[in-house]
Amino acid sequence: MRMTPAVKVILILNVVFYILTYWITPLFSLNGHTDWFLKFNSLHPFGFPGFIFMPHQYLTYMFMHGGWWHLFFNMWSLMIFGNAVEQQVGTKRFVFYYLVCGVGSALIHQACEMLGIISPSYLVGASGAVYGIMAAAAFYFPNVKLFVIPIPFPIKLKYLVGVFMVIEMVMGFLAVDRVGHFAHLGGILVGAIILAIWHLMEKKKKTTSGFRGWDNYSSHSQGDHYEKGESSWKSMFGKKTPKMRVVETRETNHSDHQYNEQKRRNNDEIDRILDKIRKNGYQNLTDSEKATLFDASKKMRGEE
C-alpha cells in the first residue's frame, strides 16, 4: 500500500510516541511514577480535581495510545481512508483537517464531561481525527464499497460511516466502557462542518471563475468517477491513475513534425496540471490551468 506524505508522517509520529510511552520513558521514573509521559501528554478533563489540564494536550493526546491494538487499528484506518482523502484535497489541507478534527473531538469530549454526560477520565488516541478522515472519505467517495468484518457483504462507505455514528452514539450514552465514543462523534461532526465550508467555498469559486468542465477533480463529483475505476483510492494500492491524453484534430497545413511536437507539449502540460492536482488539490490551480483543463475536456468530449 502506498502512503501519501502526510499520512506517512502522522503514522511515524504515532509509532514514535508509542515507543516513547511504553519502551523508553518507563525506564526513567518521575516522582516514583513510570507513566509520567503518558499522563503528561494525555488529554485531562477541564476543571475537575485530580486532573491537570494543559493546552498542549489538545495536540499531544492524539499521538498517544492505550496499547498496541489501539494504535494498530487507528493507524490501519488512517492508511485505508487517509491516503485517498489526502490525494483528493492536497497535503496542506489534509494536515489542517486532521488536526482540527482531533482538537475539535477533544473539545466535544470535554464538554460532555462538564455536562455530566460521561465521567471525567484521561483521553488518548487518534480516533477522533481518524473518524473525521472517515467522514471526509464518505463525502468524497460515498459509493466506494468495502468489506468490514463481521458484515458478510460489501457496504458503501456513506452507509458504513452512518452505521459507525449510530453505534458510537448508543455506546456513548450506555457508557458500558471507557472508550471516548463522544470524541469519535466529535471528529465526524467537526469534519462535516469543515467539509461543508470547503464545499461552499469551492462552489462559490467555481461560480465566479466560470469553470464547469472538470468535475472529476472537484469536490462536487462526490466520488462518481471512482466507481469507474479512475480513482486515487485504487492508486494507493499500486495502480496509477492513467494520465489524460489530449486528442487533437490534425490541421492540413501543419507538418508531421509540427503536429507531433504540439501534441507532445499539450500532453506534457496536462500531465503537469494533473500531477499538481494530485499533490495540492484542484483548488490550488491557477485560472490559466483551469482554463487549460476546460479546453482539454471539451476536446475529449468532442472525440467521444
C-alpha positions as CSV (number, residue, x, y, z in Angstrom):
1,M,0.0,0.0,0.0
2,R,1.4,3.4,-1.0
3,M,1.3,6.1,1.6
4,T,0.8,9.8,0.9
5,P,3.3,12.3,2.6
6,A,1.1,13.5,5.5
7,V,-0.3,10.0,6.3
8,K,3.3,8.7,6.4
9,V,4.5,11.4,8.8
10,I,1.4,11.0,11.1
11,L,1.9,7.2,11.2
12,I,5.6,7.6,12.1
13,L,4.9,10.2,14.8
14,N,2.3,7.9,16.4
15,V,4.7,5.0,16.4
16,V,7.5,7.2,17.9
17,F,5.1,8.4,20.7
18,Y,4.1,4.8,21.3
19,I,7.8,3.7,21.7
20,L,8.5,6.6,24.0
21,T,5.4,5.9,26.1
22,Y,5.8,2.2,26.7
23,W,9.5,1.4,26.0
24,I,11.7,4.4,26.7
25,T,10.2,6.8,29.3
26,P,9.2,4.0,31.8
27,L,13.0,3.5,32.3
28,F,13.1,6.9,33.9
29,S,10.7,7.3,36.8
30,L,9.5,10.8,37.8
31,N,8.5,11.2,41.5
32,G,8.1,7.5,41.6
33,H,5.9,7.3,38.6
34,T,6.9,5.5,35.4
35,D,3.7,6.5,33.4
36,W,4.5,10.3,33.7
37,F,4.9,10.7,29.9
38,L,1.6,9.1,29.2
39,K,-0.2,11.3,31.8
40,F,1.6,14.5,30.8
41,N,0.5,14.1,27.2
42,S,-3.0,12.6,27.6
43,L,-6.0,14.9,27.5
44,H,-7.2,15.7,31.0
45,P,-10.7,16.8,31.9
46,F,-11.1,20.5,32.3
47,G,-11.9,21.8,35.7
48,F,-12.0,18.6,37.7
49,P,-9.9,17.9,40.8
50,G,-7.2,15.3,40.5
51,F,-6.6,16.2,36.9
52,I,-4.1,18.7,35.5
53,F,-5.2,20.1,32.1
54,M,-2.6,21.8,30.0
55,P,-3.3,23.3,26.5
56,H,-0.6,21.2,24.8
57,Q,-2.7,18.1,25.5
58,Y,-5.1,19.1,22.7
59,L,-2.4,18.1,20.2
60,T,-0.4,15.5,22.1
61,Y,-3.3,13.3,23.1
62,M,-4.0,12.3,19.6
63,F,-0.5,10.8,19.3
64,M,-0.8,8.8,22.5
65,H,-2.5,5.3,22.6
66,G,-3.7,3.0,25.3
67,G,-1.9,-0.1,23.8
68,W,-0.7,-1.8,20.7
69,W,-4.1,-2.8,19.3
70,H,-5.4,0.7,19.9
71,L,-2.5,2.1,17.9
72,F,-2.8,-0.6,15.2
73,F,-6.5,-0.1,14.4
74,N,-6.2,3.7,14.3
75,M,-3.2,3.7,12.0
76,W,-4.7,1.0,9.8
77,S,-7.9,3.1,9.4
78,L,-5.7,6.1,8.7
79,M,-4.0,4.3,5.9
80,I,-7.2,2.9,4.4
81,F,-9.0,6.2,4.3
82,G,-6.3,8.9,4.7
83,N,-4.4,8.2,1.5
84,A,-7.3,8.7,-0.8
85,V,-8.5,11.8,1.1
86,E,-5.1,13.4,1.1
87,Q,-4.8,12.8,-2.7
88,Q,-8.2,14.4,-3.1
89,V,-7.7,17.6,-1.0
90,G,-3.9,18.0,-1.0
91,T,-1.4,17.6,1.8
92,K,-1.7,21.0,3.4
93,R,-5.5,20.9,3.6
94,F,-5.3,17.3,4.8
95,V,-2.9,18.2,7.7
96,F,-5.2,21.1,8.7
97,Y,-8.3,18.9,8.5
98,Y,-6.7,16.1,10.6
99,L,-5.5,18.3,13.4
100,V,-8.7,20.4,13.6
101,C,-10.8,17.2,13.8
102,G,-8.6,15.9,16.5
103,V,-8.7,19.1,18.6
104,G,-12.5,19.5,17.9
105,S,-13.2,16.0,19.1
106,A,-11.2,16.7,22.3
107,L,-13.3,19.8,23.0
108,I,-16.5,18.0,22.5
109,H,-15.3,15.2,24.8
110,Q,-14.5,17.7,27.5
111,A,-17.9,19.4,27.0
112,C,-19.6,16.1,27.6
113,E,-17.6,15.6,30.8
114,M,-18.6,19.1,32.0
115,L,-22.2,18.5,31.2
116,G,-22.2,15.2,33.2
117,I,-23.0,13.0,30.2
118,I,-19.8,11.0,30.7
119,S,-17.5,10.5,33.7
120,P,-14.2,12.5,33.7
121,S,-11.2,10.5,32.6
122,Y,-8.0,10.7,30.6
123,L,-8.4,10.6,26.8
124,V,-5.8,9.2,24.4
125,G,-5.8,8.2,20.8
126,A,-6.0,9.4,17.2
127,S,-9.6,8.1,16.9
128,G,-11.3,11.5,16.8
129,A,-9.1,12.7,14.0
130,V,-9.4,9.4,12.2
131,Y,-13.2,9.4,12.4
132,G,-13.0,12.9,10.8
133,I,-10.9,11.4,8.0
134,M,-13.6,8.6,7.6
135,A,-16.2,11.3,7.3
136,A,-14.2,13.0,4.5
137,A,-13.8,9.7,2.7
138,A,-17.5,9.2,2.8
139,F,-18.1,12.7,1.5
140,Y,-15.7,12.4,-1.5
141,F,-16.1,8.7,-2.2
142,P,-19.6,7.8,-1.0
143,N,-20.2,4.9,-3.2
144,V,-16.9,3.0,-2.7
145,K,-17.7,-0.4,-1.3
146,L,-15.7,-2.0,1.5
147,F,-15.8,-5.4,3.2
148,V,-15.9,-4.9,7.0
149,I,-15.8,-7.8,9.4
150,P,-18.2,-9.3,10.5
151,I,-20.6,-7.9,7.8
152,P,-20.7,-10.7,5.1
153,F,-21.3,-8.3,2.2
154,P,-19.6,-5.1,0.9
155,I,-21.1,-1.9,2.1
156,K,-21.0,1.6,0.6
157,L,-18.8,4.0,2.6
158,K,-21.6,6.5,3.1
159,Y,-23.6,3.8,4.8
160,L,-20.7,2.5,6.8
161,V,-19.9,5.8,8.4
162,G,-23.6,6.2,9.2
163,V,-23.6,2.8,11.0
164,F,-20.5,3.8,12.9
165,M,-22.2,7.0,14.0
166,V,-25.2,5.1,15.4
167,I,-23.0,2.6,17.2
168,E,-20.9,5.4,18.8
169,M,-24.0,7.3,19.9
170,V,-25.6,4.3,21.5
171,M,-22.3,3.1,23.2
172,G,-21.6,6.6,24.4
173,F,-25.0,7.0,26.2
174,L,-24.9,3.5,27.6
175,A,-21.4,4.2,29.0
176,V,-20.6,0.4,29.1
177,D,-16.8,1.0,28.5
178,R,-14.2,3.7,28.9
179,V,-13.9,4.4,25.2
180,G,-14.2,8.0,24.0
181,H,-17.3,7.5,21.9
182,F,-18.3,11.2,22.0
183,A,-14.8,12.1,20.9
184,H,-15.3,9.8,17.9
185,L,-18.6,11.5,17.1
186,G,-17.0,14.9,17.7
187,G,-14.4,14.1,15.0
188,I,-17.2,13.3,12.5
189,L,-19.1,16.4,13.4
190,V,-16.2,18.8,13.2
191,G,-15.1,17.1,9.9
192,A,-18.6,17.6,8.5
193,I,-18.5,21.3,9.3
194,I,-15.1,21.8,7.6
195,L,-16.2,19.8,4.6
196,A,-19.4,21.9,4.3
197,I,-17.4,25.1,4.4
198,W,-15.0,23.9,1.8
199,H,-17.8,22.7,-0.4
200,L,-19.4,26.2,-0.3
201,M,-16.1,27.9,-0.9
202,E,-15.4,25.7,-3.9
203,K,-18.9,26.2,-5.3
204,K,-18.5,30.0,-5.0
205,K,-15.0,29.9,-6.5
206,K,-16.3,27.9,-9.5
207,T,-19.2,30.2,-10.0
208,T,-17.0,33.3,-10.1
209,S,-14.4,31.6,-12.3
210,G,-16.9,30.2,-14.8
211,F,-15.2,26.9,-14.9
212,R,-17.5,23.9,-15.4
213,G,-15.9,21.1,-17.3
214,W,-13.5,19.3,-15.0
215,D,-15.7,17.7,-12.3
216,N,-13.5,14.7,-12.0
217,Y,-11.1,16.6,-9.8
218,S,-13.6,18.7,-7.8
219,S,-15.3,18.0,-4.5
220,H,-18.6,18.2,-6.3
221,S,-18.0,15.0,-8.2
222,Q,-18.9,13.2,-4.9
223,G,-16.8,10.2,-5.9
224,D,-18.8,9.2,-9.1
225,H,-15.7,8.8,-11.2
226,Y,-14.2,6.5,-8.6
227,E,-16.9,3.9,-9.4
228,K,-15.4,3.9,-13.0
229,G,-12.0,2.8,-11.7
230,E,-10.3,6.1,-12.2
231,S,-9.5,6.7,-8.5
232,S,-6.8,7.7,-6.2
233,W,-8.4,5.1,-3.9
234,K,-7.1,2.4,-6.2
235,S,-3.9,4.1,-6.9
236,M,-2.8,3.9,-3.3
237,F,-2.8,0.1,-3.7
238,G,-0.3,0.3,-6.5
239,K,-2.3,1.1,-9.6
240,K,-1.6,4.5,-11.0
241,T,-4.4,6.7,-12.3
242,P,-4.0,6.8,-16.1
243,K,-2.9,10.2,-17.3
244,M,-5.2,12.0,-19.7
245,R,-4.1,12.4,-23.3
246,V,-5.5,15.2,-25.4
247,V,-6.5,14.1,-28.9
248,E,-6.3,17.0,-31.4
249,T,-7.7,17.2,-34.9
250,R,-4.7,17.5,-37.2
251,E,-4.7,20.5,-39.5
252,T,-3.6,20.0,-43.1
253,N,-1.3,23.0,-43.1
254,H,0.9,21.5,-40.4
255,S,3.8,19.2,-41.0
256,D,4.0,15.8,-39.2
257,H,6.8,17.2,-37.0
258,Q,4.9,20.3,-36.0
259,Y,1.8,18.4,-35.2
260,N,3.6,15.8,-33.1
261,E,5.6,18.4,-31.2
262,Q,2.5,20.5,-30.4
263,K,0.7,17.3,-29.3
264,R,3.6,16.4,-27.0
265,R,3.7,19.8,-25.4
266,N,-0.1,19.8,-24.8
267,N,0.1,16.3,-23.2
268,D,3.1,17.4,-21.0
269,E,1.2,20.4,-19.8
270,I,-1.9,18.4,-19.0
271,D,0.2,15.8,-17.1
272,R,1.8,18.6,-15.1
273,I,-1.5,20.1,-14.1
274,L,-2.9,16.6,-13.1
275,D,0.2,16.0,-11.0
276,K,-0.4,19.3,-9.3
277,I,-4.0,18.3,-8.6
278,R,-2.9,15.0,-7.0
279,K,-0.3,16.8,-4.8
280,N,-2.1,20.0,-3.9
281,G,-5.8,19.6,-4.8
282,Y,-7.9,21.2,-7.5
283,Q,-8.5,24.4,-5.5
284,N,-4.8,25.4,-5.9
285,L,-4.8,25.6,-9.7
286,T,-4.5,29.0,-11.3
287,D,-7.2,30.3,-13.6
288,S,-5.0,29.6,-16.6
289,E,-4.5,26.0,-15.6
290,K,-8.3,25.6,-15.0
291,A,-8.9,27.0,-18.5
292,T,-6.4,24.6,-20.0
293,L,-8.2,21.7,-18.4
294,F,-11.6,23.1,-19.5
295,D,-10.4,23.3,-23.1
296,A,-8.9,19.8,-22.9
297,S,-12.1,18.3,-21.5
298,K,-14.1,19.9,-24.4
299,K,-11.8,18.4,-26.9
300,M,-12.1,15.0,-25.3
301,R,-15.9,15.2,-25.3
302,G,-15.7,16.1,-28.9
303,E,-13.8,12.9,-29.7
304,E,-16.2,10.6,-27.8
